[in-house]
Amino acid sequence: MIGDLLTATLAEEIAAAPIRVFVPTTPATAVAARAARLLGNDRLALSEGFTALAGPQRDWATDVFTLLRRGLLGVAVAPVQLDAAGRTNLSGIGAPGRPKVALIGPRGLTENNDTPCPLWYLLAQHSPRTLVERVDMVCGAAPSRTAGPRVLLSPAGCFELVEGAWRARWLAPGGRDLIDAAPGFAIEIPEGTPERAVPSAAALDALAAVDPGGTRLAEFGEG
Amino acid sequence: MPALREILADAVPNGALVACGGGELQRKPMAAIRELVGLGVGGLRVATLLGSADVEALLGSGAVVEVHSAGVALEGLAPRWREARQTGTPAVVEWSEGTFTAALQAATLGLDSMPWPAGLGTDLPAVNPWLKEAQDPHTGRPVLAVLALVPDVALIHVNEVDEEGNAYVDGDLVVDGLLARAARRVVVTYERVVEADPARVAISRIWIDDLIEAPGGARPTACAPDYAHDSEGLREL
């Protein structure tokens, strides 16, 4: 199942990242973070929203931005649009300030897109509506050279932003067709790019341990 | 002790900038908003980091001319917020979570503006007059200068207060501590009174002007862990 493959990959990524806090944004990202603690990042703190680290954490509203600037906070987001240069949009479709279709708003995309922290984009679909050449409204600026790893996980596979362009790390089964169907979002597929269909056994075990009911799968239309 | 309506009638003149505490579907000051709507004040400017039922109820009242937020949603998209943004009426000023927080921080320090490390290279300065690209006078590096946002009144709902008037929040404080320090007047509604527990104080009484008991005062949003949000109530807004 693609939900397991992507959630397990996110869990392994979080486990290997030098972050102290992860901010879950969906059930699958929360499951991935809890699994990451079993996979080696056992001191990782989880925050839901603006507080809720273990014990009183009353300065979170300002601490979150300090953690972002210091590279210590991880988050996986699902923007409405993500573009070929890594810009993000959660505000709306149409011209900035005059959207044809207004959505939620910029939220924290402005603060988390260009930081020394690792950042994951976790998308349930590899859709040409989401993955575009240029976002309609730039909420999150293109990551600069000092940005941490920017990794896209989609049903097409796993991709990293390298020097301002997306490059495949591995492809899911059928990934090439999905990439071809979103031509505005250019992805380089180096020769010898591997295909991955199933998560590692260790990551799958960790998912099963923290989420035996499979709540992670609903956002992928599975389970 | 004056009633909530009397306090709001005194605290919220026509044209006031009203900031709402809580965030998303948590601890929105709905009891205060319902009273405010009933007062018939107009020309209100409303600000909240992450809005939901608060923004939708105020937009529905027709009393609002301007909304400031980094995002508004209910369980799904928020219809009046979307309509305002798509039609331009009333005016919507889009913020990010960080720039909104910076605008409040500037207010707490009495600064005209303060620099913020994110937002350059985005479209936010083009749509939000509170944000301007500037140069750091020491290094010459570009920064985003965020104009202070000084609420005339902050409406905050909390779980508990003690007899000294300190406020306790059992769930997410969001940016209410900052809001209480930034606003000219702070009106706090609460679920119940408890014994003082200094280690748990979320907002000190030194920042609070008015305290009013309002059990269920966040409904139809949640006041964790006391009650969850009410989906049906959200639909009836």
Interface residues (C-beta under 8 A of the other chain):
Chain A: E48 G49 F50 T51 A52 P56 R58 D59 W60 A61 T62 F65 R69 L90 S91 G92 P96 G97 R98 P99 K100 V101 A102 L103 I104 G105 P106 R107 G108 L109 T110 E111 N113 D114 T115 M137 V138 C139 G140 A141 A142
Chain B: G23 E24 Q26 L50 S69 A70 G71 V72 A73 L77 W81 R82 E83 R85 Q86 G88 E94 W95 S96 E97 G98 T99 T101 Q105 P117 A118 G119 L120 G121 T122 D123 L124 A126 V127 G171 D172 L173 V174 V175 G177 L178 A199 R200 A202
